[in-house]
Amino acid sequence: MERQFAALGRDDAREFAVALLAAYQGVSLLTNTFRDPALMRAEGRRLERWIDSLA
């Protein structure tokens, strides 16, 4: 992920990669805990919008 953020020209690519990974791990845990796949879908869409806004 870090390389992909760097390819977008981000000087803070490592921090962004950590944030993205943490968000996905967190929502994965919540999705499993609450047995609610809608959480993963919603967070996935939010993260896609976030990434798109960086380009």
mmCIF entry with sequence, helices, sheets and N, C-alpha, C, O atoms, coordinates in Angstrom:
data_MODEL
# 
_entry.id   MODEL 
# 
_entity.id                         1 
_entity.type                       polymer 
_entity.pdbx_number_of_molecules   1 
# 
_entity_poly.entity_id                      1 
_entity_poly.type                           'polypeptide(L)' 
_entity_poly.nstd_linkage                   no 
_entity_poly.nstd_monomer                   no 
_entity_poly.pdbx_seq_one_letter_code       MERQFAALGRDDAREFAVALLAAYQGVSLLTNTFRDPALMRAEGRRLERWIDSLA 
_entity_poly.pdbx_seq_one_letter_code_can   MERQFAALGRDDAREFAVALLAAYQGVSLLTNTFRDPALMRAEGRRLERWIDSLA 
_entity_poly.pdbx_strand_id                 A 
# 
loop_
_entity_poly_seq.entity_id 
_entity_poly_seq.num 
_entity_poly_seq.mon_id 
_entity_poly_seq.hetero 
1 1  MET n 
1 2  GLU n 
1 3  ARG n 
1 4  GLN n 
1 5  PHE n 
1 6  ALA n 
1 7  ALA n 
1 8  LEU n 
1 9  GLY n 
1 10 ARG n 
1 11 ASP n 
1 12 ASP n 
1 13 ALA n 
1 14 ARG n 
1 15 GLU n 
1 16 PHE n 
1 17 ALA n 
1 18 VAL n 
1 19 ALA n 
1 20 LEU n 
1 21 LEU n 
1 22 ALA n 
1 23 ALA n 
1 24 TYR n 
1 25 GLN n 
1 26 GLY n 
1 27 VAL n 
1 28 SER n 
1 29 LEU n 
1 30 LEU n 
1 31 THR n 
1 32 ASN n 
1 33 THR n 
1 34 PHE n 
1 35 ARG n 
1 36 ASP n 
1 37 PRO n 
1 38 ALA n 
1 39 LEU n 
1 40 MET n 
1 41 ARG n 
1 42 ALA n 
1 43 GLU n 
1 44 GLY n 
1 45 ARG n 
1 46 ARG n 
1 47 LEU n 
1 48 GLU n 
1 49 ARG n 
1 50 TRP n 
1 51 ILE n 
1 52 ASP n 
1 53 SER n 
1 54 LEU n 
1 55 ALA n 
# 
_struct_asym.id          A 
_struct_asym.entity_id   1 
# 
loop_
_struct_conf.conf_type_id 
_struct_conf.id 
_struct_conf.pdbx_PDB_helix_id 
_struct_conf.beg_label_comp_id 
_struct_conf.beg_label_asym_id 
_struct_conf.beg_label_seq_id 
_struct_conf.pdbx_beg_PDB_ins_code 
_struct_conf.end_label_comp_id 
_struct_conf.end_label_asym_id 
_struct_conf.end_label_seq_id 
_struct_conf.pdbx_end_PDB_ins_code 
_struct_conf.beg_auth_comp_id 
_struct_conf.beg_auth_asym_id 
_struct_conf.beg_auth_seq_id 
_struct_conf.end_auth_comp_id 
_struct_conf.end_auth_asym_id 
_struct_conf.end_auth_seq_id 
_struct_conf.pdbx_PDB_helix_class 
_struct_conf.details 
_struct_conf.pdbx_PDB_helix_length 
HELX_P HELX_P1 AA1 GLU A 2  ? ALA A 7  ? GLU A 2  ALA A 7  1 ? 6  
HELX_P HELX_P2 AA2 ALA A 13 ? PHE A 34 ? ALA A 13 PHE A 34 1 ? 22 
HELX_P HELX_P3 AA3 PRO A 37 ? LEU A 54 ? PRO A 37 LEU A 54 1 ? 18 
# 
_struct_conf_type.id          HELX_P 
_struct_conf_type.criteria    ? 
_struct_conf_type.reference   ? 
# 
loop_
_atom_site.group_PDB 
_atom_site.id 
_atom_site.type_symbol 
_atom_site.label_atom_id 
_atom_site.label_alt_id 
_atom_site.label_comp_id 
_atom_site.label_asym_id 
_atom_site.label_entity_id 
_atom_site.label_seq_id 
_atom_site.pdbx_PDB_ins_code 
_atom_site.Cartn_x 
_atom_site.Cartn_y 
_atom_site.Cartn_z 
_atom_site.occupancy 
_atom_site.B_iso_or_equiv 
_atom_site.pdbx_formal_charge 
_atom_site.auth_seq_id 
_atom_site.auth_comp_id 
_atom_site.auth_asym_id 
_atom_site.auth_atom_id 
_atom_site.pdbx_PDB_model_num 
ATOM 1   N N  . MET A 1 1  ? 0.817   -1.175  0.000  1.00 0.00 ? 1  MET A N  1 
ATOM 2   C CA . MET A 1 1  ? 0.000   0.000   0.000  1.00 0.00 ? 1  MET A CA 1 
ATOM 3   C C  . MET A 1 1  ? 0.869   1.250   0.000  1.00 0.00 ? 1  MET A C  1 
ATOM 4   O O  . MET A 1 1  ? 0.560   2.240   -0.664 1.00 0.00 ? 1  MET A O  1 
ATOM 5   N N  . GLU A 1 2  ? 1.945   1.190   0.744  1.00 0.00 ? 2  GLU A N  1 
ATOM 6   C CA . GLU A 1 2  ? 2.816   2.371   0.819  1.00 0.00 ? 2  GLU A CA 1 
ATOM 7   C C  . GLU A 1 2  ? 3.314   2.778   -0.559 1.00 0.00 ? 2  GLU A C  1 
ATOM 8   O O  . GLU A 1 2  ? 3.328   3.962   -0.894 1.00 0.00 ? 2  GLU A O  1 
ATOM 9   N N  . ARG A 1 3  ? 3.722   1.803   -1.356 1.00 0.00 ? 3  ARG A N  1 
ATOM 10  C CA . ARG A 1 3  ? 4.204   2.115   -2.711 1.00 0.00 ? 3  ARG A CA 1 
ATOM 11  C C  . ARG A 1 3  ? 3.115   2.730   -3.569 1.00 0.00 ? 3  ARG A C  1 
ATOM 12  O O  . ARG A 1 3  ? 3.383   3.611   -4.386 1.00 0.00 ? 3  ARG A O  1 
ATOM 13  N N  . GLN A 1 4  ? 1.885   2.267   -3.383 1.00 0.00 ? 4  GLN A N  1 
ATOM 14  C CA . GLN A 1 4  ? 0.787   2.818   -4.178 1.00 0.00 ? 4  GLN A CA 1 
ATOM 15  C C  . GLN A 1 4  ? 0.485   4.260   -3.776 1.00 0.00 ? 4  GLN A C  1 
ATOM 16  O O  . GLN A 1 4  ? 0.229   5.102   -4.637 1.00 0.00 ? 4  GLN A O  1 
ATOM 17  N N  . PHE A 1 5  ? 0.514   4.550   -2.480 1.00 0.00 ? 5  PHE A N  1 
ATOM 18  C CA . PHE A 1 5  ? 0.324   5.938   -2.048 1.00 0.00 ? 5  PHE A CA 1 
ATOM 19  C C  . PHE A 1 5  ? 1.479   6.812   -2.523 1.00 0.00 ? 5  PHE A C  1 
ATOM 20  O O  . PHE A 1 5  ? 1.270   7.962   -2.909 1.00 0.00 ? 5  PHE A O  1 
ATOM 21  N N  . ALA A 1 6  ? 2.690   6.274   -2.496 1.00 0.00 ? 6  ALA A N  1 
ATOM 22  C CA . ALA A 1 6  ? 3.846   7.021   -2.988 1.00 0.00 ? 6  ALA A CA 1 
ATOM 23  C C  . ALA A 1 6  ? 3.702   7.310   -4.479 1.00 0.00 ? 6  ALA A C  1 
ATOM 24  O O  . ALA A 1 6  ? 4.090   8.379   -4.951 1.00 0.00 ? 6  ALA A O  1 
ATOM 25  N N  . ALA A 1 7  ? 3.143   6.354   -5.216 1.00 0.00 ? 7  ALA A N  1 
ATOM 26  C CA . ALA A 1 7  ? 2.921   6.560   -6.654 1.00 0.00 ? 7  ALA A CA 1 
ATOM 27  C C  . ALA A 1 7  ? 1.932   7.683   -6.914 1.00 0.00 ? 7  ALA A C  1 
ATOM 28  O O  . ALA A 1 7  ? 1.932   8.289   -7.986 1.00 0.00 ? 7  ALA A O  1 
ATOM 29  N N  . LEU A 1 8  ? 1.082   7.960   -5.917 1.00 0.00 ? 8  LEU A N  1 
ATOM 30  C CA . LEU A 1 8  ? 0.158   9.096   -6.033 1.00 0.00 ? 8  LEU A CA 1 
ATOM 31  C C  . LEU A 1 8  ? 0.855   10.412  -5.694 1.00 0.00 ? 8  LEU A C  1 
ATOM 32  O O  . LEU A 1 8  ? 0.248   11.481  -5.758 1.00 0.00 ? 8  LEU A O  1 
ATOM 33  N N  . GLY A 1 9  ? 2.138   10.324  -5.333 1.00 0.00 ? 9  GLY A N  1 
ATOM 34  C CA . GLY A 1 9  ? 2.892   11.517  -5.012 1.00 0.00 ? 9  GLY A CA 1 
ATOM 35  C C  . GLY A 1 9  ? 2.798   11.943  -3.557 1.00 0.00 ? 9  GLY A C  1 
ATOM 36  O O  . GLY A 1 9  ? 3.095   13.090  -3.221 1.00 0.00 ? 9  GLY A O  1 
ATOM 37  N N  . ARG A 1 10 ? 2.384   11.021  -2.690 1.00 0.00 ? 10 ARG A N  1 
ATOM 38  C CA . ARG A 1 10 ? 2.219   11.337  -1.276 1.00 0.00 ? 10 ARG A CA 1 
ATOM 39  C C  . ARG A 1 10 ? 3.546   11.215  -0.537 1.00 0.00 ? 10 ARG A C  1 
ATOM 40  O O  . ARG A 1 10 ? 4.190   10.167  -0.576 1.00 0.00 ? 10 ARG A O  1 
ATOM 41  N N  . ASP A 1 11 ? 3.950   12.285  0.133  1.00 0.00 ? 11 ASP A N  1 
ATOM 42  C CA . ASP A 1 11 ? 5.140   12.231  0.981  1.00 0.00 ? 11 ASP A CA 1 
ATOM 43  C C  . ASP A 1 11 ? 4.860   11.460  2.270  1.00 0.00 ? 11 ASP A C  1 
ATOM 44  O O  . ASP A 1 11 ? 5.777   10.970  2.930  1.00 0.00 ? 11 ASP A O  1 
ATOM 45  N N  . ASP A 1 12 ? 3.592   11.366  2.608  1.00 0.00 ? 12 ASP A N  1 
ATOM 46  C CA . ASP A 1 12 ? 3.167   10.681  3.834  1.00 0.00 ? 12 ASP A CA 1 
ATOM 47  C C  . ASP A 1 12 ? 2.599   9.304   3.526  1.00 0.00 ? 12 ASP A C  1 
ATOM 48  O O  . ASP A 1 12 ? 1.668   8.847   4.189  1.00 0.00 ? 12 ASP A O  1 
ATOM 49  N N  . ALA A 1 13 ? 3.154   8.650   2.528  1.00 0.00 ? 13 ALA A N  1 
ATOM 50  C CA . ALA A 1 13 ? 2.637   7.371   2.039  1.00 0.00 ? 13 ALA A CA 1 
ATOM 51  C C  . ALA A 1 13 ? 2.610   6.302   3.129  1.00 0.00 ? 13 ALA A C  1 
ATOM 52  O O  . ALA A 1 13 ? 1.658   5.525   3.216  1.00 0.00 ? 13 ALA A O  1 
ATOM 53  N N  . ARG A 1 14 ? 3.642   6.261   3.954  1.00 0.00 ? 14 ARG A N  1 
ATOM 54  C CA . ARG A 1 14 ? 3.677   5.237   5.005  1.00 0.00 ? 14 ARG A CA 1 
ATOM 55  C C  . ARG A 1 14 ? 2.533   5.429   5.986  1.00 0.00 ? 14 ARG A C  1 
ATOM 56  O O  . ARG A 1 14 ? 1.858   4.467   6.353  1.00 0.00 ? 14 ARG A O  1 
ATOM 57  N N  . GLU A 1 15 ? 2.312   6.663   6.411  1.00 0.00 ? 15 GLU A N  1 
ATOM 58  C CA . GLU A 1 15 ? 1.232   6.946   7.355  1.00 0.00 ? 15 GLU A CA 1 
ATOM 59  C C  . GLU A 1 15 ? -0.130  6.608   6.758  1.00 0.00 ? 15 GLU A C  1 
ATOM 60  O O  . GLU A 1 15 ? -1.001  6.080   7.449  1.00 0.00 ? 15 GLU A O  1 
ATOM 61  N N  . PHE A 1 16 ? -0.311  6.909   5.489  1.00 0.00 ? 16 PHE A N  1 
ATOM 62  C CA . PHE A 1 16 ? -1.576  6.607   4.822  1.00 0.00 ? 16 PHE A CA 1 
ATOM 63  C C  . PHE A 1 16 ? -1.779  5.101   4.704  1.00 0.00 ? 16 PHE A C  1 
ATOM 64  O O  . PHE A 1 16 ? -2.893  4.603   4.865  1.00 0.00 ? 16 PHE A O  1 
ATOM 65  N N  . ALA A 1 17 ? -0.695  4.381   4.421  1.00 0.00 ? 17 ALA A N  1 
ATOM 66  C CA . ALA A 1 17 ? -0.784  2.926   4.313  1.00 0.00 ? 17 ALA A CA 1 
ATOM 67  C C  . ALA A 1 17 ? -1.174  2.317   5.654  1.00 0.00 ? 17 ALA A C  1 
ATOM 68  O O  . ALA A 1 17 ? -2.000  1.407   5.709  1.00 0.00 ? 17 ALA A O  1 
ATOM 69  N N  . VAL A 1 18 ? -0.585  2.814   6.726  1.00 0.00 ? 18 VAL A N  1 
ATOM 70  C CA . VAL A 1 18 ? -0.924  2.311   8.061  1.00 0.00 ? 18 VAL A CA 1 
ATOM 71  C C  . VAL A 1 18 ? -2.387  2.618   8.379  1.00 0.00 ? 18 VAL A C  1 
ATOM 72  O O  . VAL A 1 18 ? -3.097  1.770   8.919  1.00 0.00 ? 18 VAL A O  1 
ATOM 73  N N  . ALA A 1 19 ? -2.836  3.821   8.049  1.00 0.00 ? 19 ALA A N  1 
ATOM 74  C CA . ALA A 1 19 ? -4.227  4.197   8.312  1.00 0.00 ? 19 ALA A CA 1 
ATOM 75  C C  . ALA A 1 19 ? -5.202  3.312   7.542  1.00 0.00 ? 19 ALA A C  1 
ATOM 76  O O  . ALA A 1 19 ? -6.222  2.890   8.086  1.00 0.00 ? 19 ALA A O  1 
ATOM 77  N N  . LEU A 1 20 ? -4.893  3.032   6.285  1.00 0.00 ? 20 LEU A N  1 
ATOM 78  C CA . LEU A 1 20 ? -5.760  2.184   5.472  1.00 0.00 ? 20 LEU A CA 1 
ATOM 79  C C  . LEU A 1 20 ? -5.806  0.764   6.022  1.00 0.00 ? 20 LEU A C  1 
ATOM 80  O O  . LEU A 1 20 ? -6.882  0.179   6.148  1.00 0.00 ? 20 LEU A O  1 
ATOM 81  N N  . LEU A 1 21 ? -4.661  0.218   6.344  1.00 0.00 ? 21 LEU A N  1 
ATOM 82  C CA . LEU A 1 21 ? -4.606  -1.135  6.893  1.00 0.00 ? 21 LEU A CA 1 
ATOM 83  C C  . LEU A 1 21 ? -5.359  -1.209  8.222  1.00 0.00 ? 21 LEU A C  1 
ATOM 84  O O  . LEU A 1 21 ? -6.117  -2.149  8.460  1.00 0.00 ? 21 LEU A O  1 
ATOM 85  N N  . ALA A 1 22 ? -5.148  -0.222  9.079  1.00 0.00 ? 22 ALA A N  1 
ATOM 86  C CA . ALA A 1 22 ? -5.823  -0.213  10.383 1.00 0.00 ? 22 ALA A CA 1 
ATOM 87  C C  . ALA A 1 22 ? -7.337  -0.119  10.214 1.00 0.00 ? 22 ALA A C  1 
ATOM 88  O O  . ALA A 1 22 ? -8.086  -0.775  10.938 1.00 0.00 ? 22 ALA A O  1 
ATOM 89  N N  . ALA A 1 23 ? -7.784  0.691   9.266  1.00 0.00 ? 23 ALA A N  1 
ATOM 90  C CA . ALA A 1 23 ? -9.225  0.823   9.031  1.00 0.00 ? 23 ALA A CA 1 
ATOM 91  C C  . ALA A 1 23 ? -9.821  -0.508  8.577  1.00 0.00 ? 23 ALA A C  1 
ATOM 92  O O  . ALA A 1 23 ? -10.875 -0.920  9.059  1.00 0.00 ? 23 ALA A O  1 
ATOM 93  N N  . TYR A 1 24 ? -9.142  -1.172  7.652  1.00 0.00 ? 24 TYR A N  1 
ATOM 94  C CA . TYR A 1 24 ? -9.665  -2.449  7.161  1.00 0.00 ? 24 TYR A CA 1 
ATOM 95  C C  . TYR A 1 24 ? -9.632  -3.537  8.237  1.00 0.00 ? 24 TYR A C  1 
ATOM 96  O O  . TYR A 1 24 ? -10.564 -4.333  8.351  1.00 0.00 ? 24 TYR A O  1 
ATOM 97  N N  . GLN A 1 25 ? -8.572  -3.564  9.010  1.00 0.00 ? 25 GLN A N  1 
ATOM 98  C CA . GLN A 1 25 ? -8.511  -4.557  10.083 1.00 0.00 ? 25 GLN A CA 1 
ATOM 99  C C  . GLN A 1 25 ? -9.588  -4.292  11.121 1.00 0.00 ? 25 GLN A C  1 
ATOM 100 O O  . GLN A 1 25 ? -10.234 -5.217  11.614 1.00 0.00 ? 25 GLN A O  1 
ATOM 101 N N  . GLY A 1 26 ? -9.773  -3.021  11.447 1.00 0.00 ? 26 GLY A N  1 
ATOM 102 C CA . GLY A 1 26 ? -10.789 -2.669  12.439 1.00 0.00 ? 26 GLY A CA 1 
ATOM 103 C C  . GLY A 1 26 ? -12.192 -3.022  11.990 1.00 0.00 ? 26 GLY A C  1 
ATOM 104 O O  . GLY A 1 26 ? -12.969 -3.599  12.751 1.00 0.00 ? 26 GLY A O  1 
ATOM 105 N N  . VAL A 1 27 ? -12.515 -2.677  10.758 1.00 0.00 ? 27 VAL A N  1 
ATOM 106 C CA . VAL A 1 27 ? -13.867 -2.978  10.290 1.00 0.00 ? 27 VAL A CA 1 
ATOM 107 C C  . VAL A 1 27 ? -14.059 -4.474  10.098 1.00 0.00 ? 27 VAL A C  1 
ATOM 108 O O  . VAL A 1 27 ? -15.171 -4.982  10.242 1.00 0.00 ? 27 VAL A O  1 
ATOM 109 N N  . SER A 1 28 ? -12.989 -5.178  9.776  1.00 0.00 ? 28 SER A N  1 
ATOM 110 C CA . SER A 1 28 ? -13.083 -6.635  9.670  1.00 0.00 ? 28 SER A CA 1 
ATOM 111 C C  . SER A 1 28 ? -13.432 -7.239  11.030 1.00 0.00 ? 28 SER A C  1 
ATOM 112 O O  . SER A 1 28 ? -14.283 -8.124  11.124 1.00 0.00 ? 28 SER A O  1 
ATOM 113 N N  . LEU A 1 29 ? -12.778 -6.763  12.063 1.00 0.00 ? 29 LEU A N  1 
ATOM 114 C CA . LEU A 1 29 ? -13.066 -7.236  13.409 1.00 0.00 ? 29 LEU A CA 1 
ATOM 115 C C  . LEU A 1 29 ? -14.513 -6.932  13.808 1.00 0.00 ? 29 LEU A C  1 
ATOM 116 O O  . LEU A 1 29 ? -15.210 -7.792  14.346 1.00 0.00 ? 29 LEU A O  1 
ATOM 117 N N  . LEU A 1 30 ? -14.951 -5.709  13.541 1.00 0.00 ? 30 LEU A N  1 
ATOM 118 C CA . LEU A 1 30 ? -16.324 -5.332  13.875 1.00 0.00 ? 30 LEU A CA 1 
ATOM 119 C C  . LEU A 1 30 ? -17.344 -6.132  13.071 1.00 0.00 ? 30 LEU A C  1 
ATOM 120 O O  . LEU A 1 30 ? -18.365 -6.562  13.608 1.00 0.00 ? 30 LEU A O  1 
ATOM 121 N N  . THR A 1 31 ? -17.068 -6.328  11.792 1.00 0.00 ? 31 THR A N  1 
ATOM 122 C CA . THR A 1 31 ? -17.964 -7.104  10.941 1.00 0.00 ? 31 THR A CA 1 
ATOM 123 C C  . THR A 1 31 ? -18.121 -8.517  11.483 1.00 0.00 ? 31 THR A C  1 
ATOM 124 O O  . THR A 1 31 ? -19.230 -9.047  11.543 1.00 0.00 ? 31 THR A O  1 
ATOM 125 N N  . ASN A 1 32 ? -17.017 -9.118  11.873 1.00 0.00 ? 32 ASN A N  1 
ATOM 126 C CA . ASN A 1 32 ? -17.055 -10.474 12.420 1.00 0.00 ? 32 ASN A CA 1 
ATOM 127 C C  . ASN A 1 32 ? -17.747 -10.497 13.781 1.00 0.00 ? 32 ASN A C  1 
ATOM 128 O O  . ASN A 1 32 ? -18.576 -11.370 14.040 1.00 0.00 ? 32 ASN A O  1 
ATOM 129 N N  . THR A 1 33 ? -17.415 -9.553  14.640 1.00 0.00 ? 33 THR A N  1 
ATOM 130 C CA . THR A 1 33 ? -17.985 -9.511  15.991 1.00 0.00 ? 33 THR A CA 1 
ATOM 131 C C  . THR A 1 33 ? -19.499 -9.362  15.955 1.00 0.00 ? 33 THR A C  1 
ATOM 132 O O  . THR A 1 33 ? -20.225 -10.074 16.650 1.00 0.00 ? 33 THR A O  1 
ATOM 133 N N  . PHE A 1 34 ? -19.965 -8.423  15.134 1.00 0.00 ? 34 PHE A N  1 
ATOM 134 C CA . PHE A 1 34 ? -21.401 -8.145  15.076 1.00 0.00 ? 34 PHE A CA 1 
ATOM 135 C C  . PHE A 1 34 ? -22.130 -8.933  13.992 1.00 0.00 ? 34 PHE A C  1 
ATOM 136 O O  . PHE A 1 34 ? -23.346 -8.821  13.836 1.00 0.00 ? 34 PHE A O  1 
ATOM 137 N N  . ARG A 1 35 ? -21.363 -9.736  13.244 1.00 0.00 ? 35 ARG A N  1 
ATOM 138 C CA . ARG A 1 35 ? -21.937 -10.531 12.157 1.00 0.00 ? 35 ARG A CA 1 
ATOM 139 C C  . ARG A 1 35 ? -22.806 -9.659  11.238 1.00 0.00 ? 35 ARG A C  1 
ATOM 140 O O  . ARG A 1 35 ? -23.961 -9.963  10.940 1.00 0.00 ? 35 ARG A O  1 
ATOM 141 N N  . ASP A 1 36 ? -22.172 -8.552  10.809 1.00 0.00 ? 36 ASP A N  1 
ATOM 142 C CA . ASP A 1 36 ? -22.892 -7.565  9.999  1.00 0.00 ? 36 ASP A CA 1 
ATOM 143 C C  . ASP A 1 36 ? -22.035 -7.153  8.801  1.00 0.00 ? 36 ASP A C  1 
ATOM 144 O O  . ASP A 1 36 ? -21.256 -6.205  8.898  1.00 0.00 ? 36 ASP A O  1 
ATOM 145 N N  . PRO A 1 37 ? -22.171 -7.857  7.673  1.00 0.00 ? 37 PRO A N  1 
ATOM 146 C CA . PRO A 1 37 ? -21.374 -7.552  6.491  1.00 0.00 ? 37 PRO A CA 1 
ATOM 147 C C  . PRO A 1 37 ? -21.585 -6.140  5.959  1.00 0.00 ? 37 PRO A C  1 
ATOM 148 O O  . PRO A 1 37 ? -20.746 -5.629  5.217  1.00 0.00 ? 37 PRO A O  1 
ATOM 149 N N  . ALA A 1 38 ? -22.689 -5.506  6.326  1.00 0.00 ? 38 ALA A N  1 
ATOM 150 C CA . ALA A 1 38 ? -22.940 -4.141  5.865  1.00 0.00 ? 38 ALA A CA 1 
ATOM 151 C C  . ALA A 1 38 ? -21.872 -3.179  6.393  1.00 0.00 ? 38 ALA A C  1 
ATOM 152 O O  . ALA A 1 38 ? -21.577 -2.167  5.757  1.00 0.00 ? 38 ALA A O  1 
ATOM 153 N N  . LEU A 1 39 ? -21.304 -3.492  7.538  1.00 0.00 ? 39 LEU A N  1 
ATOM 154 C CA . LEU A 1 39 ? -20.236 -2.645  8.073  1.00 0.00 ? 39 LEU A CA 1 
ATOM 155 C C  . LEU A 1 39 ? -19.037 -2.628  7.133  1.00 0.00 ? 39 LEU A C  1 
ATOM 156 O O  . LEU A 1 39 ? -18.468 -1.571  6.864  1.00 0.00 ? 39 LEU A O  1 
ATOM 157 N N  . MET A 1 40 ? -18.659 -3.794  6.638  1.00 0.00 ? 40 MET A N  1 
ATOM 158 C CA . MET A 1 40 ? -17.520 -3.896  5.721  1.00 0.00 ? 40 MET A CA 1 
ATOM 159 C C  . MET A 1 40 ? -17.807 -3.177  4.413  1.00 0.00 ? 40 MET A C  1 
ATOM 160 O O  . MET A 1 40 ? -16.945 -2.479  3.880  1.00 0.00 ? 40 MET A O  1 
ATOM 161 N N  . ARG A 1 41 ? -19.003 -3.345  3.904  1.00 0.00 ? 41 ARG A N  1 
ATOM 162 C CA . ARG A 1 41 ? -19.358 -2.671  2.646  1.00 0.00 ? 41 ARG A CA 1 
ATOM 163 C C  . ARG A 1 41 ? -19.315 -1.163  2.808  1.00 0.00 ? 41 ARG A C  1 
ATOM 164 O O  . ARG A 1 41 ? -18.759 -0.463  1.962  1.00 0.00 ? 41 ARG A O  1 
ATOM 165 N N  . ALA A 1 42 ? -19.890 -0.661  3.874  1.00 0.00 ? 42 ALA A N  1 
ATOM 166 C CA . ALA A 1 42 ? -19.938 0.785   4.096  1.00 0.00 ? 42 ALA A CA 1 
ATOM 167 C C  . ALA A 1 42 ? -18.537 1.366   4.280  1.00 0.00 ? 42 ALA A C  1 
ATOM 168 O O  . ALA A 1 42 ? -18.211 2.406   3.707  1.00 0.00 ? 42 ALA A O  1 
ATOM 169 N N  . GLU A 1 43 ? -17.722 0.700   5.070  1.00 0.00 ? 43 GLU A N  1 
ATOM 170 C CA . GLU A 1 43 ? -16.364 1.205   5.295  1.00 0.00 ? 43 GLU A CA 1 
ATOM 171 C C  . GLU A 1 43 ? -15.526 1.085   4.032  1.00 0.00 ? 43 GLU A C  1 
ATOM 172 O O  . GLU A 1 43 ? -14.695 1.952   3.759  1.00 0.00 ? 43 GLU A O  1 
ATOM 173 N N  . GLY A 1 44 ? -15.728 0.039   3.268  1.00 0.00 ? 44 GLY A N  1 
ATOM 174 C CA . GLY A 1 44 ? -15.024 -0.106  1.998  1.00 0.00 ? 44 GLY A CA 1 
ATOM 175 C C  . GLY A 1 44 ? -15.347 1.040   1.055  1.00 0.00 ? 44 GLY A C  1 
ATOM 176 O O  . GLY A 1 44 ? -14.456 1.588   0.406  1.00 0.00 ? 44 GLY A O  1 
ATOM 177 N N  . ARG A 1 45 ? -16.614 1.400   0.981  1.00 0.00 ? 45 ARG A N  1 
ATOM 178 C CA . ARG A 1 45 ? -17.013 2.527   0.123  1.00 0.00 ? 45 ARG A CA 1 
ATOM 179 C C  . ARG A 1 45 ? -16.408 3.838   0.627  1.00 0.00 ? 45 ARG A C  1 
ATOM 180 O O  . ARG A 1 45 ? -15.948 4.660   -0.165 1.00 0.00 ? 45 ARG A O  1 
ATOM 181 N N  . ARG A 1 46 ? -16.411 4.029   1.955  1.00 0.00 ? 46 ARG A N  1 
ATOM 182 C CA . ARG A 1 46 ? -15.854 5.255   2.522  1.00 0.00 ? 46 ARG A CA 1 
ATOM 183 C C  . ARG A 1 46 ? -14.354 5.349   2.218  1.00 0.00 ? 46 ARG A C  1 
ATOM 184 O O  . ARG A 1 46 ? -13.857 6.415   1.853  1.00 0.00 ? 46 ARG A O  1 
ATOM 185 N N  . LEU A 1 47 ? -13.642 4.237   2.368  1.00 0.00 ? 47 LEU A N  1 
ATOM 186 C CA . LEU A 1 47 ? -12.217 4.231   2.094  1.00 0.00 ? 47 LEU A CA 1 
ATOM 187 C C  . LEU A 1 47 ? -11.927 4.455   0.612  1.00 0.00 ? 47 LEU A C  1 
ATOM 188 O O  . LEU A 1 47 ? -10.945 5.112   0.267  1.00 0.00 ? 47 LEU A O  1 
ATOM 189 N N  . GLU A 1 48 ? -12.760 3.922   -0.256 1.00 0.00 ? 48 GLU A N  1 
ATOM 190 C CA . GLU A 1 48 ? -12.591 4.171   -1.688 1.00 0.00 ? 48 GLU A CA 1 
ATOM 191 C C  . GLU A 1 48 ? -12.742 5.658   -1.994 1.00 0.00 ? 48 GLU A C  1 
ATOM 192 O O  . GLU A 1 48 ? -11.968 6.219   -2.770 1.00 0.00 ? 48 GLU A O  1 
ATOM 193 N N  . ARG A 1 49 ? -13.738 6.291   -1.384 1.00 0.00 ? 49 ARG A N  1 
ATOM 194 C CA . ARG A 1 49 ? -13.923 7.741   -1.601 1.00 0.00 ? 49 ARG A CA 1 
ATOM 195 C C  . ARG A 1 49 ? -12.713 8.521   -1.087 1.00 0.00 ? 49 ARG A C  1 
ATOM 196 O O  . ARG A 1 49 ? -12.263 9.476   -1.721 1.00 0.00 ? 49 ARG A O  1 
ATOM 197 N N  . TRP A 1 50 ? -12.190 8.100   0.073  1.00 0.00 ? 50 TRP A N  1 
ATOM 198 C CA . TRP A 1 50 ? -11.028 8.755   0.649  1.00 0.00 ? 50 TRP A CA 1 
ATOM 199 C C  . TRP A 1 50 ? -9.825  8.649   -0.309 1.00 0.00 ? 50 TRP A C  1 
ATOM 200 O O  . TRP A 1 50 ? -9.156  9.645   -0.586 1.00 0.00 ? 50 TRP A O  1 
ATOM 201 N N  . ILE A 1 51 ? -9.563  7.436   -0.808 1.00 0.00 ? 51 ILE A N  1 
ATOM 202 C CA . ILE A 1 51 ? -8.456  7.236   -1.720 1.00 0.00 ? 51 ILE A CA 1 
ATOM 203 C C  . ILE A 1 51 ? -8.645  8.030   -3.008 1.00 0.00 ? 51 ILE A C  1 
ATOM 204 O O  . ILE A 1 51 ? -7.703  8.647   -3.504 1.00 0.00 ? 51 ILE A O  1 
ATOM 205 N N  . ASP A 1 52 ? -9.855  8.016   -3.547 1.00 0.00 ? 52 ASP A N  1 
ATOM 206 C CA . ASP A 1 52 ? -10.138 8.774   -4.770 1.00 0.00 ? 52 ASP A CA 1 
ATOM 207 C C  . ASP A 1 52 ? -9.892  10.268  -4.573 1.00 0.00 ? 52 ASP A C  1 
ATOM 208 O O  . ASP A 1 52 ? -9.473  10.963  -5.499 1.00 0.00 ? 52 ASP A O  1 
ATOM 209 N N  . SER A 1 53 ? -10.157 10.756  -3.363 1.00 0.00 ? 53 SER A N  1 
ATOM 210 C CA . SER A 1 53 ? -9.977  12.194  -3.111 1.00 0.00 ? 53 SER A CA 1 
ATOM 211 C C  . SER A 1 53 ? -8.500  12.584  -3.076 1.00 0.00 ? 53 SER A C  1 
ATOM 212 O O  . SER A 1 53 ? -8.175  13.767  -3.168 1.00 0.00 ? 53 SER A O  1 
ATOM 213 N N  . LEU A 1 54 ? -7.615  11.618  -2.947 1.00 0.00 ? 54 LEU A N  1 
ATOM 214 C CA . LEU A 1 54 ? -6.177  11.900  -2.888 1.00 0.00 ? 54 LEU A CA 1 
ATOM 215 C C  . LEU A 1 54 ? -5.555  12.074  -4.262 1.00 0.00 ? 54 LEU A C  1 
ATOM 216 O O  . LEU A 1 54 ? -4.506  12.702  -4.404 1.00 0.00 ? 54 LEU A O  1 
ATOM 217 N N  . ALA A 1 55 ? -6.201  11.520  -5.262 1.00 0.00 ? 55 ALA A N  1 
ATOM 218 C CA . ALA A 1 55 ? -5.631  11.541  -6.620 1.00 0.00 ? 55 ALA A CA 1 
ATOM 219 C C  . ALA A 1 55 ? -5.830  12.889  -7.287 1.00 0.00 ? 55 ALA A C  1 
ATOM 220 O O  . ALA A 1 55 ? -5.414  13.080  -8.429 1.00 0.00 ? 55 ALA A O  1 
# 
